[in-house]
């Protein structure tokens, strides 16, 4: 706009010089029109700005590397034309923090309306927030502009592309899986052990009602099942970046897909496990007890909003803040760099780190007793097709 105004001023200067030397009706008409027409159009554009109505629609789900279409619905409810308008659409990925912007120009006749379609593409999974927060109108020459207060946003899920993983558990870990040790802090799924008896809450499964005690107490009581400690597997996503100056969005995307794929493979093999990641709102550890794909789908929407950030507590530290010790036979941490404090998760158990862009040479046992497996951002589906956790 500044450049256009400079050009207009130069034009007025030229018209004034022409009239100064010509001093006739023709040169006066040129000078007069050069001043009045832009000002008049600017005034009409300002009047039209108050009559613009904008809404937009987006799909709820999208697919990586495939365009998804949004529609901007624009209406001019006034009697003056919208000569020139621009709306800015911003898309931000909550997982990677990456963003993109589209600028959509349009014009409308009096009492007119139009639908402006625009395509966006995301090469990474995550929760996308598409926002329109910048709407400006002006005259046809672009000399004057007026901002219109407007803000609307829609959310869109780009879910991880899962790949098949054949997960096996070490024989020594299976040998201790017959232990009778149960969690003292969390309920579980084992019908052979009772964790607690509590009052019935609407929505509890009918099969969990303890009918004999309910009859004696004259009120419905629910039996919470015990959770075997050694059968449990803990799967953590590390979203804290400590050792690198730049955050690689491709590595974040690969880590999220490995995280979802390993969990899906465990569900498919009937291995109940706990999913953990940093909650985007509170910063604390968010945990999900998983045994099927339905629960995994809900948990996926949670970790897709857990932004990878520089600095802060690691997921291992957050876990120990929430738990006195790690009572899991198997612990898996998916990360974009080698976690520095895996020892916080050690408790005579097996701890495995799946690290994006790590060194394949150090796959296997580490000096601290943990296991490590490296995967790349390009071939992780092939490199991790078989895992011993």
N, C-alpha and C positions, 0 to 999 in steps of 0.2 A: 504494500500500500504506500509506503514512503516513496518508492521509486515512481509510482504513478503520480503522486502529488508533485514531485519534483518536475516530472515531465509536463504536468498541467501548468505549473508556474512558469516554466520556460515557454510553453505555448502562449500563455497570457502575456508574457513579456514581448514575445514576437508580435502578437496581435496589437498590443499597445504601440509598439514601435511603428508597425504598419499604419495604424490610424494616425499616429503623430505626423508621419510624412505624407500620407495620402489625404487625410482629413476630408473624407467623403462619406456618404451614406453606406456604401458597401463595406468599408473598413470598420465603420462604427457598428454595423450589424454583426460582423464577425466577432468583434470584441465583446459586444453585449451578449451574444449567444454563448460565447466561450465562458462567460461568468454565470449567466442565469440558468442555462440548461443543466450543467452539473449540480448546481445548488438545488434546483427544482427537483431533479431526479433523486438527490440525496434526501430531500424532505419527504418525497413519496415513499422512498425505501424505509425511512424511519417510521412512517405511519403503518406500513405493511408489516413491520417487525412484530408489532403487538398482536397480530392476527395469526401467527404461525402456530400450529399444533403438531407435535412430533411424538410418535411412539415407535418402538421397534420390537421385532420378534426374532428369537433365536431357537434352534433346536436344543433339546436337553442333552443329547449325547453326540459325540463325533468320533472319528477314527483318525489315528495318527497318519500324517502325510496325505490325507485326503481333504479336499476343500469342503467346508461347511458354509452354508449360505444364511446370512441374516437379511432381514428386510426392514428398511426404514420407511415408516408410513408418515408422510408429510402432507399437511392440509393448510391451505390459506383460507381462513374464514372471513377475510376482509374484502373491501372493494378496491384495494390498490394492489397492483402486481408485485410479486416478490422478484425483483430484478436479478439479484445475485445473492446466494446464500451458501454457506459452507458448514457442514457438520463433521466433527471429528469423532471417530470411533476408536477406542483403545481396548486392546485385548491383553490381559496379564495372566501368566501361568503361576498359580499359587505354589506349585512344587519347585519349579526351577527359578522363579522370579523373572523369567524372560517376558518381554512384551513386544507388541507390534501395534502400529497405528495406521488407520485408513482415513483419508480426507475425502469427503463426499460433497461435491458441489451440486447445486440444483437451482432451478428457478421455477416460479409458478404464476399462472395468470390469476386474476381475481376469482375468488370462490373456486379455486382449482385444488386438486390433490394429485399426489403421485406416490408410487412405491419405488424406492431405490434399493436395489439388491446389491449386496457386497459379499465377497468371498474371503474367508480367512482360512489359513492352513497352519496346523501345529505339528511340528516334527517330534514333539515330546508329549508324553502322557502327563496328566495333571488336571487340576480343577481350574478351568479358564473363567475369568470374569470379564465379560464384554461390557464396556461402559461408553455411554455418550454423554459428554459433559462440556462440550465446546460447540456452541451454535452462534454463528455471526451472520448478520445480513448487511447488505449495502447497496449502493447504486450500481448501475450497469458498468460504469467506468472503473469501479473499484477504488474511488477516491475517499469515500466515507464508509465507516462500518459501525455497527451497533451490536453489542453482545446481548444475547438473550439467556436469562437464567433457566437452565434446563439440565436435569441429571436423571439418567435411568441406567439400570444395569441388569444383565442376565448372566446366570451361571451355566456352564457347559462342562460336561465330563468327557475327558479323553482318557479312556481306561487303558491300563497296561495290556500289551499284546503278550499273552501267556504262551509259553512253549513247554513241551513235555519234558519232565525231569524224572529220572528213575532214581529214587532215594532209597538208600539202604542204611541200616543201623548196624554198628559194630557188634560182633557176637558178645563181647564182654559186657556191653551195655544191655543187651537183651537178657543176659544171664541174671542181672540184678533186677530185672523188671518184675520178678515175682515177689518182690519185697512187700510186706504188709504196711509200710510206712505211708501215712496219709497226711495231707496238708492240714495244719491247725488254723489256717487263716482264710482259706478260700474253699467254697463248695465246689463240687465237680460233677462227675457223671457216673461213678461206680455205684451200682445198686446194692452191692454187698456191704457197703459201709455208710453209716449215717453221719453227716456233718453236723446237722442241727435240726431242731423242730421249731417251727415258727408259725405264726398266724397265717391263714390263707389270704392271699392277695388275688383279686380278680385278674384272670389271665394265666394263673399258674396251671400247669398241666393237671388234668384230673387224676392221672396215674400217680402223681406225687403226693396226693392227699393220704394222710395216715388215718384210716377210717376208725381203727380201734381207739386210738387216743382221742380222736375227734368225738367219738360217741361218749367217752368218759368225761371229756371236758365240756361237752355240750356246745362245741364250736368247731369250725373247720380248722384243722392244723395241717401244715404242709411239711413233708420230710425233704430236707436238702441232702443230696448225695455227697459222699466223700470224694476227694480228689487224690488219687495215688501220686505221690511225689515223684518217684523214679520213672514213671511212665510218661511224664510230662516233658514236652519239648518247648523251648523258648526261642522264638524267631524275632530278632530285633532289626529295625532299620535305623542306621546311623545317619542323621541329617546335619550333624555338626561338622564343619570344615575347620581343621586346625592347622595343617601343615602346608597348604598351598596358597599362593597369592591369587590365583584365578580359579573360579568355580566353573567346571566344565559341565554344561547342560546335558551333553550327550551321556556323560558318565552318570549324572543324576537319573536320567531316563532309564539307562541300563540297570542301575541299582534297583529302581522301583519295579521294573519288569522281572528281575531275578527274584526279588522279595515276594511278589505276587505269585510267580510261577512255582517257587518252592513250597509256598503255603498251599497252593492248589494241588500240588503233587501229594503233599501230606494228607490233605482231605481225601483225595482219591484213594489213598492207601489205607484210609481209616485211622490215621494217626492223629489223635487229638493233640492240639498244641496251643500255645499262647502267642499272640501276635503283639508286639510292642513297638511304639514309636513316640516321638515328641509331639504333644498336643499343640496345635498351632495357636490356640487362644491362651492357654494357661502356661505353656512351656513345660508342664509336668509330663510324666510318662503316661501314655494311654495304652491300656491293655484290653485285648479281646480274647476270650476263650473260644477257640475254633474247633469244630468237628465236621463241618459241612460247608458246601459252596455258598449257601444262602447267607451264612454269617460272614463268610469271606467277602462277599459282595458289599456288605455294609461296612466292614472294616476297611476295604479298599477306598471307599469314599473318604474315610478319615485320613489315611496316610497320604492321599493325593493332595491334601491341603497342608501337609507338614513341610514347610519351606526349608530347603537346604540353606543354612546360614553360616557366616563366619563367626567362630568363637562361641563361647558358652559351654555348658556342661555336656558331656558326651551321653549317649544313650545308656552306657553302662553305669555312669554316675547317677543318672536319673533313676535307673532301676534300683540301685542300692539306697537311694534316698527313700524309695517307696517300700523296700523290703530289707529285713535285717540280714538275710543271706540269700544266696541263690540256690533254691531247692529244686533244680531241674537237672535231669540226667543228661540232656542234650541242650546246648545253647548254640545258636547260629546268629552271627551278626553280619548283615549285608551293608557294605560301606563303599565310599568312593576313594578312601585312603585307609591305610592300615590303622585300626583303632589302637590308641596308645595305652589303654587301661583295661585290657581284657581280663587281667588278673582279678578285677573286682567281681567277675562272674565265675571264677574258679572256686569249686567246692568239692573236689574229688570227682568232678564230672568231666564231660567232653565238651570243649568250647571250640567252635569253628568260625573262622572269619572268611567271608566271601568278598574279595576286594576287587573293585574295578580298576583296570590299568595297573594292577600289581605285577610283580615279577614272577613269571611262571616257574622260574628256577627254584623258588622257595616254596612251591606247593608241597604240602605234607606237614609233618611235625615241625614245630618251632622250638627255639631254646626255652621258652617259657612254658612249654607243655601243651600249647594250643595247636590247632590245625589251621592251615591257611590254603585257600585256593584262589588263584587269580583268574579274572576273566576280562575280556576286552569289550569295547563299546560296539564292535562290529560283529563278533562271532560268539557272543556269550551263549546263544542257544545251542551251539555245537559243543563249546568247551565245557558246559555244565549239564550235558545230557544225562550223565551218570554222576551221582554224588553219594559219598559215604559221610554221614553226619553223626 
